[in-house]
Amino acid sequence: MIYLTGDVHGKIAGHWEQKNAGSEIDAAVRYLEILKKYKIVCTLFINGKCLDENKKEVRELMEYDVELGGHTYDNFGRMNIFKSYINRKFFGCVYGGFDFQERDIMKTKIAFDKFGLKMKCWRTHAFASNNDTFRILAKNEVKYVSDLIGDRKPFEKNGIIHIPINIPVDNLVMEFGILKPENRDPFASCTKGRIKAEEWFDIIKKRVVENEKNGNDSILLIHPISMKVLDNFKLFEKIAKFLSKYESSKVIEFEVGIN
């Protein structure tokens, strides 16, 4: 089974991908058009602020076979290097302390409620969650979280089903835009440096084939804005064509086997 996910952010000051490609919601529309062509469903994790401030554009996303999940309200608000350091030092993650996380998650949930959606799944921006995050999400009836990266099986803990991303993530491993081979991301443990986009695609194909052979699900994160910046979705169309050979599903349809 294929679980394809993407992250969609509101406007971020100084964000180089948005500077080059514009609105992430517009990029997501094109992303979904391609998936529709190949009959693939997906889950998009989106900032709550987008639901408050870009209602018309988000409703356009809902015309496709897509599920929307929470992705913080606005990427931690006015984050800077100093605040990031303080949060990591005192709270163990960039997302900050329990009180801040609770306010942010509640604000995101309210944005979903006002939009007419129930927030059932979640991915923290930059994967910056901790146990406080999961406690708050569980209390607010969010059942599915996809914050972990690595070759590990999904598992259930304290009311949350964790769905790790088990395929290398596009913007963590690819060489594209301002990201050169030497700009290695610490999350990208599968590479020593950034690789060409086609090499990343080869890894996707190999991992998916292996997962299907072994009876494992493939959980992917491919960002619409990154596919726009890379080559205006040319590679993404190839990926979609490849993935269309397999059955796809949304995160809220995930069933975890507990041994």
PASEBA-1860 file (N, C-alpha, C; in nm, 3 decimals):
! residues 259
1> MIYLTGDV> 0.084/-0.120/0.000/0.000/0.000/0.000/0.088/0.125/0.000 ~ 0.047/0.225/-0.075/0.118/0.352/-0.081/0.041/0.456/0.001 ~ 0.110/0.522/0.091/0.055/0.637/0.164/0.139/0.758/0.125 ~ 0.088/0.835/0.030/0.159/0.953/-0.018/0.112/1.075/0.062 ~ 0.208/1.149/0.117/0.174/1.269/0.193/0.255/1.388/0.142 ~ 0.202/1.507/0.171/0.273/1.630/0.137/0.247/1.732/0.246 ~ 0.332/1.833/0.257/0.314/1.941/0.354/0.289/2.071/0.278 ~ 0.194/2.149/0.328/0.158/2.276/0.263/0.159/2.386/0.368
9> HGKIAGHW> 0.240/2.489/0.342/0.257/2.598/0.437/0.197/2.728/0.385 ~ 0.159/2.814/0.477/0.121/2.950/0.441/0.246/3.029/0.407 ~ 0.230/3.156/0.384/0.342/3.240/0.346/0.445/3.249/0.457 ~ 0.572/3.223/0.422/0.683/3.228/0.518/0.782/3.334/0.470 ~ 0.808/3.432/0.551/0.898/3.541/0.512/1.037/3.486/0.480 ~ 1.089/3.521/0.361/1.223/3.483/0.323/1.239/3.339/0.277 ~ 1.129/3.266/0.264/1.137/3.124/0.225/1.178/3.114/0.078 ~ 1.292/3.050/0.051/1.349/3.053/-0.084/1.263/2.977/-0.185
17> EQKNAGSE> 1.200/2.868/-0.143/1.115/2.795/-0.237/0.992/2.878/-0.275 ~ 0.930/2.942/-0.177/0.814/3.026/-0.208/0.855/3.145/-0.293 ~ 0.972/3.198/-0.269/1.021/3.310/-0.348/1.034/3.272/-0.496 ~ 1.072/3.147/-0.519/1.091/3.099/-0.656/0.964/3.047/-0.721 ~ 0.873/2.991/-0.640/0.758/2.921/-0.698/0.623/2.976/-0.656 ~ 0.620/3.071/-0.565/0.492/3.130/-0.527/0.417/3.051/-0.422 ~ 0.287/3.057/-0.428/0.198/2.998/-0.328/0.211/2.846/-0.320 ~ 0.222/2.795/-0.197/0.227/2.650/-0.179/0.091/2.586/-0.205
25> IDAAVRYL> -0.015/2.659/-0.181/-0.148/2.604/-0.209/-0.167/2.589/-0.360 ~ -0.122/2.686/-0.437/-0.129/2.676/-0.583/-0.048/2.556/-0.633 ~ 0.070/2.536/-0.572/0.153/2.420/-0.608/0.079/2.290/-0.574 ~ 0.008/2.291/-0.462/-0.065/2.171/-0.420/-0.177/2.137/-0.518 ~ -0.239/2.239/-0.577/-0.345/2.213/-0.676/-0.288/2.136/-0.795 ~ -0.174/2.181/-0.846/-0.111/2.112/-0.959/-0.070/1.969/-0.920 ~ -0.019/1.955/-0.801/0.019/1.825/-0.743/-0.101/1.730/-0.746 ~ -0.215/1.780/-0.701/-0.336/1.697/-0.696/-0.392/1.668/-0.834
33> EILKKYKI> -0.375/1.760/-0.928/-0.418/1.736/-1.066/-0.344/1.615/-1.123 ~ -0.214/1.609/-1.096/-0.134/1.496/-1.145/-0.176/1.366/-1.078 ~ -0.200/1.371/-0.948/-0.242/1.250/-0.876/-0.378/1.201/-0.926 ~ -0.467/1.295/-0.958/-0.598/1.257/-1.012/-0.582/1.183/-1.145 ~ -0.491/1.232/-1.227/-0.465/1.170/-1.357/-0.424/1.024/-1.340 ~ -0.347/0.995/-1.233/-0.298/0.860/-1.211/-0.377/0.785/-1.104 ~ -0.490/0.841/-1.062/-0.581/0.777/-0.967/-0.512/0.741/-0.836 ~ -0.439/0.838/-0.782/-0.369/0.822/-0.654/-0.431/0.916/-0.553
41> VCTLFING> -0.461/0.865/-0.435/-0.512/0.950/-0.327/-0.396/0.991/-0.238 ~ -0.415/1.098/-0.161/-0.305/1.143/-0.076/-0.357/1.218/0.046 ~ -0.265/1.247/0.136/-0.291/1.327/0.254/-0.200/1.448/0.251 ~ -0.257/1.566/0.266/-0.179/1.689/0.275/-0.191/1.745/0.416 ~ -0.077/1.769/0.479/-0.074/1.833/0.611/-0.056/1.983/0.589 ~ -0.149/2.061/0.641/-0.156/2.203/0.606/-0.164/2.290/0.731 ~ -0.100/2.407/0.724/-0.108/2.503/0.835/-0.252/2.545/0.860 ~ -0.290/2.555/0.987/-0.423/2.602/1.020/-0.451/2.742/0.969
49> KCLDENKK> -0.347/2.823/0.963/-0.363/2.960/0.916/-0.414/2.965/0.772 ~ -0.376/2.866/0.692/-0.423/2.861/0.553/-0.575/2.846/0.548 ~ -0.630/2.766/0.641/-0.774/2.746/0.644/-0.847/2.873/0.686 ~ -0.781/2.956/0.768/-0.841/3.082/0.811/-0.830/3.191/0.706 ~ -0.717/3.197/0.637/-0.688/3.311/0.550/-0.696/3.280/0.400 ~ -0.701/3.153/0.363/-0.705/3.115/0.220/-0.817/3.016/0.194 ~ -0.936/3.049/0.243/-1.049/2.956/0.235/-1.081/2.914/0.091 ~ -1.087/3.012/0.002/-1.123/2.983/-0.137/-1.023/2.886/-0.199
57> EVRELMEY> -0.894/2.913/-0.178/-0.790/2.829/-0.237/-0.791/2.689/-0.177 ~ -0.812/2.680/-0.045/-0.815/2.548/0.020/-0.937/2.469/-0.027 ~ -1.050/2.536/-0.050/-1.168/2.465/-0.101/-1.142/2.406/-0.239 ~ -1.054/2.470/-0.314/-1.016/2.414/-0.445/-0.943/2.282/-0.426 ~ -0.861/2.271/-0.319/-0.792/2.145/-0.291/-0.892/2.034/-0.262 ~ -1.001/2.071/-0.194/-1.100/1.973/-0.151/-1.181/1.916/-0.268 ~ -1.163/1.970/-0.387/-1.230/1.915/-0.505/-1.165/1.786/-0.551 ~ -1.048/1.755/-0.493/-0.974/1.634/-0.531/-0.988/1.528/-0.422
65> DVELGGHT> -0.938/1.409/-0.449/-0.946/1.298/-0.352/-0.830/1.310/-0.254 ~ -0.845/1.403/-0.161/-0.738/1.436/-0.068/-0.794/1.447/0.074 ~ -0.712/1.413/0.170/-0.743/1.432/0.310/-0.650/1.540/0.364 ~ -0.702/1.631/0.446/-0.621/1.736/0.505/-0.596/1.704/0.653 ~ -0.470/1.720/0.694/-0.432/1.702/0.833/-0.364/1.827/0.886 ~ -0.351/1.838/1.017/-0.289/1.955/1.078/-0.138/1.957/1.064 ~ -0.082/2.080/1.059/0.063/2.095/1.040/0.112/2.219/1.117 ~ 0.066/2.232/1.240/0.080/2.351/1.324/-0.004/2.464/1.265
73> YDNFGRMN> -0.021/2.570/1.342/-0.103/2.681/1.291/-0.024/2.764/1.190 ~ 0.098/2.805/1.228/0.176/2.891/1.137/0.326/2.868/1.151 ~ 0.366/2.739/1.161/0.509/2.705/1.168/0.578/2.767/1.289 ~ 0.513/2.760/1.405/0.567/2.809/1.533/0.567/2.960/1.548 ~ 0.499/3.031/1.461/0.493/3.177/1.475/0.625/3.243/1.440 ~ 0.663/3.342/1.521/0.785/3.418/1.491/0.909/3.348/1.545 ~ 0.947/3.241/1.478/1.062/3.162/1.520/1.191/3.227/1.469 ~ 1.295/3.223/1.550/1.428/3.269/1.509/1.531/3.176/1.570
81> IFKSYINR> 1.658/3.199/1.538/1.764/3.109/1.584/1.772/3.106/1.737 ~ 1.758/3.223/1.801/1.767/3.229/1.946/1.652/3.152/2.011 ~ 1.529/3.176/1.962/1.413/3.108/2.019/1.421/2.958/1.994 ~ 1.471/2.920/1.878/1.488/2.778/1.846/1.585/2.713/1.945 ~ 1.694/2.784/1.973/1.795/2.731/2.068/1.736/2.716/2.207 ~ 1.662/2.817/2.253/1.601/2.813/2.386/1.502/2.697/2.396 ~ 1.420/2.682/2.293/1.322/2.573/2.295/1.389/2.437/2.299 ~ 1.494/2.421/2.220/1.565/2.293/2.221/1.630/2.267/2.357
89> KFFGCVYG> 1.689/2.370/2.414/1.763/2.356/2.540/1.669/2.323/2.657 ~ 1.556/2.393/2.665/1.470/2.379/2.782/1.352/2.283/2.762 ~ 1.311/2.262/2.637/1.195/2.177/2.613/1.226/2.055/2.527 ~ 1.347/2.047/2.474/1.387/1.930/2.397/1.341/1.927/2.253 ~ 1.270/2.032/2.208/1.230/2.040/2.068/1.197/2.183/2.031 ~ 1.204/2.214/1.904/1.181/2.349/1.854/1.039/2.396/1.884 ~ 0.945/2.303/1.892/0.803/2.337/1.911/0.777/2.406/2.044 ~ 0.868/2.393/2.139/0.853/2.465/2.266/0.785/2.384/2.374
97> GFDFQERD> 0.741/2.454/2.481/0.683/2.389/2.596/0.538/2.347/2.578 ~ 0.486/2.277/2.678/0.351/2.222/2.673/0.247/2.330/2.646 ~ 0.255/2.442/2.718/0.152/2.546/2.704/0.148/2.604/2.563 ~ 0.267/2.631/2.506/0.269/2.686/2.370/0.213/2.584/2.272 ~ 0.257/2.459/2.285/0.209/2.355/2.194/0.057/2.339/2.203 ~ 0.005/2.339/2.325/-0.138/2.322/2.342/-0.216/2.436/2.276 ~ -0.170/2.559/2.294/-0.238/2.673/2.230/-0.233/2.661/2.079 ~ -0.116/2.620/2.027/-0.100/2.611/1.882/-0.186/2.499/1.823
105> IMKTKIAF> -0.187/2.386/1.888/-0.267/2.273/1.839/-0.416/2.306/1.847 ~ -0.458/2.369/1.957/-0.599/2.408/1.970/-0.638/2.510/1.863 ~ -0.548/2.605/1.837/-0.576/2.706/1.734/-0.590/2.641/1.597 ~ -0.505/2.542/1.571/-0.513/2.469/1.444/-0.643/2.390/1.436 ~ -0.678/2.323/1.545/-0.802/2.244/1.549/-0.924/2.333/1.526 ~ -0.925/2.450/1.588/-1.036/2.544/1.571/-1.047/2.588/1.425 ~ -0.931/2.612/1.361/-0.932/2.649/1.219/-0.996/2.539/1.134 ~ -0.965/2.413/1.166/-1.026/2.300/1.095/-1.177/2.297/1.121
113> DKFGLKMK> -1.214/2.313/1.247/-1.357/2.310/1.283/-1.435/2.418/1.208 ~ -1.382/2.540/1.206/-1.451/2.650/1.138/-1.462/2.625/0.989 ~ -1.364/2.554/0.935/-1.365/2.523/0.792/-1.462/2.410/0.759 ~ -1.505/2.338/0.863/-1.597/2.227/0.843/-1.529/2.092/0.833 ~ -1.404/2.084/0.881/-1.328/1.959/0.878/-1.294/1.913/1.019 ~ -1.281/1.785/1.036/-1.235/1.729/1.163/-1.087/1.694/1.149 ~ -1.004/1.746/1.239/-0.860/1.721/1.233/-0.829/1.585/1.296 ~ -0.809/1.485/1.210/-0.788/1.348/1.258/-0.643/1.304/1.252
121> CWRTHAFA> -0.562/1.376/1.172/-0.422/1.337/1.160/-0.333/1.461/1.165 ~ -0.203/1.439/1.185/-0.114/1.551/1.215/0.030/1.519/1.174 ~ 0.099/1.622/1.128/0.245/1.619/1.118/0.297/1.752/1.168 ~ 0.387/1.749/1.264/0.444/1.872/1.317/0.540/1.932/1.216 ~ 0.534/2.063/1.199/0.629/2.130/1.110/0.772/2.094/1.153 ~ 0.855/2.059/1.055/0.996/2.023/1.078/1.011/1.901/1.168 ~ 0.906/1.820/1.181/0.907/1.699/1.264/0.943/1.730/1.410 ~ 0.912/1.853/1.455/0.964/1.904/1.583/0.869/1.872/1.699
129> SNNDTFRI> 0.831/1.747/1.712/0.739/1.709/1.819/0.813/1.640/1.933 ~ 0.743/1.625/2.045/0.793/1.545/2.157/0.673/1.477/2.223 ~ 0.694/1.415/2.337/0.583/1.343/2.401/0.469/1.436/2.441 ~ 0.500/1.562/2.473/0.393/1.658/2.503/0.300/1.673/2.383 ~ 0.359/1.682/2.265/0.280/1.696/2.142/0.179/1.583/2.129 ~ 0.226/1.461/2.151/0.140/1.345/2.133/0.030/1.341/2.239 ~ 0.062/1.380/2.361/-0.039/1.384/2.467/-0.150/1.483/2.433 ~ -0.111/1.600/2.385/-0.209/1.703/2.350/-0.294/1.659/2.232
137> LAKNEVKY> -0.231/1.600/2.132/-0.305/1.554/2.014/-0.404/1.445/2.052 ~ -0.361/1.350/2.134/-0.451/1.241/2.175/-0.571/1.297/2.251 ~ -0.546/1.396/2.337/-0.655/1.457/2.414/-0.756/1.525/2.322 ~ -0.709/1.569/2.205/-0.795/1.638/2.109/-0.842/1.547/1.996 ~ -0.838/1.416/2.021/-0.893/1.316/1.932/-0.824/1.308/1.797 ~ -0.696/1.346/1.795/-0.614/1.324/1.675/-0.550/1.186/1.691 ~ -0.575/1.098/1.599/-0.536/0.958/1.616/-0.408/0.921/1.542 ~ -0.380/0.990/1.431/-0.269/0.952/1.344/-0.165/1.062/1.338
145> VSDLIGDR> -0.037/1.027/1.360/0.072/1.124/1.355/0.185/1.067/1.270 ~ 0.237/1.149/1.180/0.347/1.107/1.093/0.464/1.203/1.109 ~ 0.534/1.189/1.223/0.645/1.279/1.257/0.781/1.210/1.255 ~ 0.783/1.079/1.243/0.908/1.005/1.251/0.959/0.970/1.112 ~ 1.091/0.961/1.100/1.154/0.925/0.973/1.245/0.806/0.997 ~ 1.233/0.707/0.911/1.323/0.593/0.924/1.255/0.463/0.887 ~ 1.336/0.361/0.872/1.287/0.231/0.828/1.237/0.153/0.949 ~ 1.123/0.196/1.001/1.061/0.127/1.113/0.912/0.113/1.088
153> KPFEKNGI> 0.853/0.013/1.147/0.712/-0.014/1.123/0.623/0.080/1.204 ~ 0.505/0.110/1.154/0.409/0.189/1.229/0.375/0.121/1.362 ~ 0.338/0.200/1.462/0.308/0.144/1.593/0.206/0.234/1.664 ~ 0.141/0.177/1.762/0.043/0.250/1.841/0.095/0.268/1.983 ~ 0.083/0.391/2.034/0.129/0.420/2.170/0.043/0.530/2.230 ~ -0.014/0.502/2.344/-0.093/0.600/2.419/-0.200/0.669/2.334 ~ -0.268/0.589/2.254/-0.380/0.641/2.177/-0.343/0.704/2.044 ~ -0.215/0.707/2.011/-0.168/0.764/1.884/-0.110/0.653/1.797
161> IHIPINIP> -0.151/0.649/1.671/-0.089/0.560/1.573/0.019/0.640/1.501 ~ 0.143/0.600/1.521/0.258/0.666/1.459/0.289/0.599/1.325 ~ 0.296/0.681/1.221/0.318/0.630/1.086/0.450/0.690/1.032 ~ 0.563/0.624/1.058/0.693/0.678/1.016/0.707/0.686/0.864 ~ 0.771/0.792/0.818/0.803/0.808/0.676/0.920/0.715/0.647 ~ 0.898/0.614/0.565/1.005/0.514/0.544/1.069/0.520/0.405 ~ 1.044/0.629/0.334/1.108/0.656/0.205/1.181/0.790/0.218 ~ 1.307/0.803/0.171/1.380/0.929/0.185/1.299/1.049/0.135
169> VDNLVMEF> 1.302/1.157/0.211/1.220/1.276/0.184/1.288/1.366/0.081 ~ 1.210/1.415/-0.014/1.262/1.495/-0.126/1.358/1.606/-0.085 ~ 1.311/1.702/-0.006/1.394/1.820/0.021/1.503/1.796/0.125 ~ 1.510/1.674/0.179/1.618/1.640/0.270/1.736/1.575/0.199 ~ 1.710/1.516/0.083/1.816/1.441/0.015/1.850/1.492/-0.125 ~ 1.760/1.565/-0.189/1.784/1.608/-0.327/1.872/1.731/-0.336 ~ 1.949/1.736/-0.442/2.019/1.857/-0.482/1.925/1.934/-0.575 ~ 1.880/2.052/-0.530/1.792/2.133/-0.614/1.791/2.276/-0.562
177> GILKPENR> 1.761/2.371/-0.653/1.757/2.510/-0.611/1.888/2.555/-0.549 ~ 1.879/2.614/-0.430/1.999/2.662/-0.360/2.069/2.551/-0.282 ~ 2.010/2.431/-0.279/2.064/2.320/-0.200/2.163/2.240/-0.285 ~ 2.289/2.247/-0.250/2.396/2.183/-0.324/2.432/2.049/-0.261 ~ 2.515/1.968/-0.328/2.550/1.836/-0.274/2.604/1.839/-0.132 ~ 2.679/1.943/-0.097/2.740/1.949/0.035/2.642/1.991/0.145 ~ 2.524/2.042/0.105/2.427/2.088/0.204/2.347/1.971/0.259 ~ 2.413/1.883/0.331/2.348/1.763/0.383/2.254/1.799/0.497
185> DPFASCTK> 2.137/1.736/0.499/2.042/1.758/0.607/2.061/1.650/0.714 ~ 2.062/1.688/0.843/2.084/1.588/0.949/1.977/1.479/0.954 ~ 1.857/1.505/0.900/1.752/1.404/0.898/1.778/1.298/0.790 ~ 1.864/1.331/0.694/1.883/1.244/0.577/1.993/1.143/0.603 ~ 1.968/1.047/0.688/2.070/0.950/0.727/2.107/0.854/0.615 ~ 2.024/0.852/0.508/2.050/0.758/0.400/2.157/0.806/0.303 ~ 2.200/0.930/0.312/2.300/0.983/0.220/2.410/1.058/0.294 ~ 2.526/1.064/0.232/2.638/1.142/0.287/2.637/1.284/0.234
193> GRIKAEEW> 2.561/1.307/0.132/2.547/1.440/0.072/2.425/1.438/-0.018 ~ 2.384/1.553/-0.065/2.265/1.557/-0.150/2.291/1.488/-0.284 ~ 2.187/1.427/-0.337/2.199/1.350/-0.459/2.110/1.409/-0.568 ~ 2.136/1.370/-0.691/2.056/1.415/-0.803/1.911/1.366/-0.789 ~ 1.818/1.444/-0.841/1.677/1.410/-0.828/1.645/1.272/-0.886 ~ 1.706/1.238/-0.998/1.680/1.107/-1.059/1.732/0.993/-0.972 ~ 1.844/1.018/-0.900/1.894/0.918/-0.806/1.794/0.897/-0.692 ~ 1.736/1.006/-0.646/1.634/0.996/-0.541/1.515/0.915/-0.592
201> FDIIKKRV> 1.474/0.938/-0.715/1.364/0.862/-0.774/1.399/0.713/-0.781 ~ 1.524/0.682/-0.814/1.567/0.542/-0.817/1.555/0.477/-0.679 ~ 1.587/0.554/-0.575/1.574/0.503/-0.438/1.427/0.476/-0.405 ~ 1.340/0.570/-0.446/1.195/0.551/-0.424/1.150/0.419/-0.487 ~ 1.185/0.401/-0.613/1.142/0.280/-0.683/1.192/0.154/-0.614 ~ 1.319/0.155/-0.575/1.377/0.038/-0.510/1.309/0.009/-0.377 ~ 1.288/0.113/-0.296/1.228/0.095/-0.164/1.083/0.048/-0.175 ~ 1.008/0.107/-0.267/0.867/0.069/-0.283/0.856/-0.076/-0.327
209> VENEKNGN> 0.937/-0.116/-0.424/0.935/-0.255/-0.472/0.969/-0.351/-0.358 ~ 1.070/-0.315/-0.278/1.109/-0.399/-0.164/0.995/-0.407/-0.062 ~ 0.932/-0.294/-0.034/0.823/-0.294/0.063/0.706/-0.381/0.016 ~ 0.673/-0.368/-0.112/0.563/-0.449/-0.166/0.597/-0.598/-0.159 ~ 0.720/-0.631/-0.190/0.764/-0.771/-0.186/0.755/-0.828/-0.045 ~ 0.786/-0.743/0.055/0.789/-0.789/0.194/0.658/-0.765/0.269 ~ 0.559/-0.715/0.197/0.429/-0.694/0.258/0.423/-0.572/0.349 ~ 0.512/-0.475/0.324/0.515/-0.353/0.406/0.456/-0.236/0.329
217> DSILLIHP> 0.398/-0.142/0.402/0.347/-0.020/0.340/0.462/0.076/0.309 ~ 0.441/0.161/0.210/0.537/0.268/0.178/0.475/0.401/0.215 ~ 0.542/0.473/0.305/0.493/0.604/0.349/0.588/0.710/0.296 ~ 0.538/0.797/0.208/0.621/0.897/0.141/0.579/1.037/0.180 ~ 0.679/1.125/0.187/0.655/1.269/0.199/0.719/1.336/0.078 ~ 0.635/1.392/-0.007/0.683/1.466/-0.124/0.613/1.601/-0.122 ~ 0.690/1.709/-0.111/0.635/1.844/-0.097/0.592/1.902/-0.232 ~ 0.470/1.950/-0.244/0.429/2.014/-0.370/0.520/2.129/-0.412
225> ISMKVLDN> 0.559/2.216/-0.317/0.641/2.332/-0.353/0.778/2.289/-0.403 ~ 0.833/2.181/-0.346/0.965/2.132/-0.390/0.958/2.076/-0.531 ~ 0.848/2.009/-0.564/0.832/1.955/-0.699/0.814/2.067/-0.800 ~ 0.751/2.176/-0.760/0.737/2.293/-0.846/0.874/2.357/-0.872 ~ 0.952/2.375/-0.765/1.083/2.439/-0.777/1.179/2.352/-0.857 ~ 1.174/2.222/-0.835/1.268/2.130/-0.899/1.263/2.141/-1.051 ~ 1.146/2.115/-1.109/1.136/2.115/-1.255/0.991/2.131/-1.302 ~ 0.914/2.206/-1.221/0.773/2.230/-1.256/0.695/2.099/-1.271
233> FKLFEKIA> 0.719/2.005/-1.178/0.644/1.880/-1.163/0.675/1.773/-1.268 ~ 0.781/1.790/-1.347/0.813/1.688/-1.447/0.852/1.556/-1.382 ~ 0.940/1.562/-1.282/0.979/1.439/-1.213/0.862/1.383/-1.133 ~ 0.784/1.471/-1.074/0.672/1.423/-0.994/0.574/1.343/-1.079 ~ 0.555/1.383/-1.203/0.466/1.307/-1.291/0.520/1.167/-1.313 ~ 0.653/1.155/-1.327/0.714/1.022/-1.342/0.692/0.939/-1.216 ~ 0.707/1.004/-1.100/0.687/0.933/-0.973/0.543/0.885/-0.962 ~ 0.449/0.974/-0.996/0.307/0.938/-0.988/0.276/0.820/-1.081
241> KFLSKYES> 0.331/0.823/-1.199/0.309/0.713/-1.295/0.359/0.582/-1.237 ~ 0.476/0.587/-1.174/0.531/0.466/-1.111/0.443/0.419/-0.996 ~ 0.404/0.510/-0.909/0.324/0.474/-0.792/0.185/0.424/-0.829 ~ 0.138/0.462/-0.947/0.002/0.424/-0.988/-0.013/0.273/-1.007 ~ 0.098/0.203/-1.011/0.093/0.056/-1.024/0.046/-0.010/-0.896 ~ 0.048/0.069/-0.786/0.013/0.013/-0.656/-0.111/0.080/-0.600 ~ -0.176/0.012/-0.506/-0.292/0.070/-0.440/-0.247/0.181/-0.345 ~ -0.325/0.289/-0.339/-0.292/0.400/-0.250/-0.405/0.423/-0.152
249> SKVIEFEV> -0.373/0.488/-0.040/-0.472/0.513/0.063/-0.435/0.639/0.139 ~ -0.531/0.691/0.217/-0.509/0.810/0.298/-0.466/0.770/0.439 ~ -0.400/0.860/0.508/-0.347/0.830/0.640/-0.458/0.786/0.736 ~ -0.576/0.849/0.732/-0.681/0.813/0.828/-0.741/0.675/0.799 ~ -0.703/0.616/0.686/-0.749/0.481/0.654/-0.647/0.374/0.694 ~ -0.541/0.420/0.761/-0.431/0.330/0.797/-0.476/0.235/0.908 ~ -0.437/0.110/0.894/-0.462/0.010/0.998/-0.329/-0.048/1.040 ~ -0.299/-0.034/1.170/-0.171/-0.083/1.221/-0.191/-0.219/1.286
257> GIN> -0.100/-0.313/1.252/-0.105/-0.445/1.313/-0.016/-0.447/1.436 ~ -0.071/-0.477/1.549/0.006/-0.484/1.674/0.037/-0.629/1.704 ~ 0.167/-0.657/1.710/0.208/-0.796/1.739/0.219/-0.817/1.890
END
